[in-house]
Amino acid sequence: MNHILVIGSEGFIGHHLVKFYLKNNWQVSGIDRIDNPSADYHYIKLLSGIDFVDLFINNNFTYVINAAGSGNVGFSVEHPISDFEANCFETARILEALRLSRKESRYLHISSAAVYGNPDKLPIAEQDKLHPLSPYGWHKMMSEMLCREYYELYNIRSCIIRPFSVYGPGLRKQLFWDLYHRTSGKTAIELFGTGDESRDFIYIDDLVQIIHLLITNSPMTAEAYNAANGVEIRIREAVSEFIRFFDPVPTANFNGKGKKGDPLNWRADIQSISALGYQQKVTFEEGIERTFNWINGL
């Protein structure tokens, strides 16, 4: 039986990965920093200084997915060293433990489209120049370099996924979560930006589909893959799609002010994941409705 370790198993992406692999009858282990006495899988609380070497030696993990680390651009701008420790130092510890344990585990590293910054052209291909705009983006790029180092020098099999704008039930931050809590009970709201900024959105279930395709089908040579749908959606369009579920529908006004570290326009080239068999299953409209209903039901 395949045995998968999800590091960051109680986070947004990690939680959905655990659900997916339990549903598919895989042996699942997970690590996170919070207490979870009701976990329905082999749960290990991540303590400071956990010995990943012993963990890997004493378990035969077929796959290791790193879904941990900081995921907050604004926090990284204010606290760059904390973001570095979460995104780079922990990645180095995991890779070094894989080297020392001499196990054949295949490692998937969750990076971010933040490594691209403001691209020179759209769509953005994996081989395009990386120029991050925030400490978060820089540290994701550095962690990718660690994966390549450990593959080139020590043959630690890995692949890298660069999710674009992931959304869905369970994400308690970012655009739609913030939009709901700012909009509820109001007839008008003010939002950052011009509204003409764009993102390539991907629903969490589709991201999980891509991750599964990568760990089971990619060559694991520390190569990077975009995770998106190849569709550019303006922020004003995304906002309109979400707030239509309010009654009455509020007016959204954009103040023209940008946020430090945020890119302007994104659309991904998804030829690489399409070649592995990826097909979008959840439309943007359906995903937004599911997301709204989840938040509204809390």
Secondary structure, DSSP 8 states (H G I E B T S, - for coil): --EEEEETTTSHHHHHHHHHHHHTT-EEEEEESS--TT-SSEEEE--TT--HHHHHHTS--SEEEE--S---HHHHHH-HHHHHIIIIIHHHHHHHHHHHHT---EEEEE--GGGS-S-SSSSB-TTS----SSHHHHHHHHHHHHHHHHHHHH---EEEEEE-EEE-TT--SHHHHHHHHHHTT-SEEEESS-S--EE-EEEHHHHHHHHHHHHHHS--EEEEEEES-S--EEHHHHHHHHHTTSSS--EEEE-----TT--S---B--HHHHHTT----S-HHHHHHHHHHHHHT-
